[in-house]
Amino acid sequence: MNRKRLTLWYLAAALLVACRPSDAADPGRGIRILTSVFPLKEFAAAIVGDRGEAALLLPPGAGVHTWQPRAGDLVRLAECDLLIYIGANLEPWLPGLLKGLADRRPETLEASAGLELMRSGGAEGEAGYHDDAHGPFDPHIWLDPDMAAHIVAAIRGRLEALDPEGASDFQRNAATLEERLRDLDVRYREGLRSCSGKVVVLAGHAAFGYLASRYGLEQVALYGASPDSQPTPAELIEVVKKGRARGIRAVFTESSASPALAKSLARELGVRILVLNPGHNLTRAEIRAGVTFFDIMEANLRSLEDGLGCR
């Protein structure tokens, strides 16, 4: 979007927001929450319960890294009470979107604030990794159940501040969600404890660093934490060398990614292709099927157990 079009977009969006009637005098409507990625929407909806509603700002299938908001999205933001986003530059469009809200800006919660973040693509700076559009840090914190539990606590605290009368409900709902995350963590630890392989070769971006670190795995990806990057031939060759040296059994890819790189890498290594889902967003088909965050994480565990020889 060029500067002239961006200016016109801001003007049109600001006019739409200014013309919307205020509903601040309607306390019975409940807390309205918007989130930038699907896991945050799931967590917020579970915690707020009947005292509000949570929705995803992105449309089905949109990539959080590259999505371009429209004027109507500014209106949705102006009408919500709380915007929850990851931060760590996962949402590069967010500063511009908030800029157009002026005095109608909702409260915001940066989910990654206060958490110890990994370097983008991997802390060791190994071949096959590089910093990318995210800057220095990996934003995919929700794939570590312990970090997800910290996010849950942060959401609960913010909702208590917005609606003190609902504090007991939020605490009870958050406790239930945290218990589910602890159970998920136990299943991952048990499922990945005795694998014959420990190297997760990704024919795509390095989205699984937190998950790999938590369960004693090594992530080897073709490029950094942004799916918009592309590997160089040297990086591809280095990943193939490492995969052969480690005797990997499968190459992992994302269901939403182009299959070309995965097929090329799997062919060079003589292994199968399995799917891992970072869970940023859902497709329309997944929404219709009622897919949840825990469904995604359980499917990822099954793929890892299969591809790493854990069964």
C-alpha positions, 0 to 999 in steps of 0.5 A: 500500500503506497503512502497516498493510498495509506493516507486515504485509507486512514482518513476513510477509516477514521471517518467511519469510526467517528461516525459510529454511535458509542455503546459505552453506555451499555454495560450489559453487552459484556466484554468484547474481545478481538485477537490477532491469532486463533489460540488467543481467541480460544483462550480469551473465549474460554476465560470470558465465558458468558460475560463476553465474547471473543472473535478473531480479527483475521478472516478465515485462512488469512496469514497473520504475517501478511494480512492487510486490514480494511476500513471495516476492521478499524470499526470492529476495533473501535467497538471492542473493549480489549485487543489481545495480540502476540507482539514480537513483530508478529503483527506488522500491520497493527501499529498502523491499524491502531493509529487510525483509532485516535481516542476510540482505541480499545485496551490492548494486551501484548501476550508476549510481554514479560516472557523470555523469548527465543531468537528468531529462527533459533538461538544457536544461529546454525546454518539454515537459520537467519533473522527475518521480518520479525526482527530478533525474536520468535513470536510463536509462544503459544506452541509451548503449553507453559508459555500458553499458561502464562498467556492465560493468566495475563488474559485473566488478569486483564479481564478482572480489571475490566469486569471486577464483578466477574473475577470469580468466573474468570479465575474458575475458567482460567483454572480449567484452561490451565489444567488442560494445558498441564495435561497437554504438557504431560502428554507431550512429555510422555509421547516424546520421551523415548523417540529414536530421533530428536531432529525436527526438519521443517521444510518451511519456517522455524515456527516450532522453536519453543515446542522443540526446546521444551521437549528436548528436540532440535528444530532444523528449518529452511528459513526463519520465523516468517513464512514469507522468507525463502531459503537460499540454495546453500541453506537447502543444501545444509539442511539436507546434509544435516538431515542425512547425518542425523538419519531423519525419518520424515520431513515436516511441513505446514498444511497451508504451505506450498508443497514444493519445498517439502517434496524437494527436501523429502526426495533428497532425503528419501523420507516421508512428509508429515504435517505440523500446524502452527495454528495461527488461523483456521480455514473455513473448512476447519471452522465448520469442523469445529477445530480447536487449539487442543485439536491442533496440538494433539494432531501435532503430537501425533505427527511428531510421534510418527515422524520421530519414531516414538511409537 
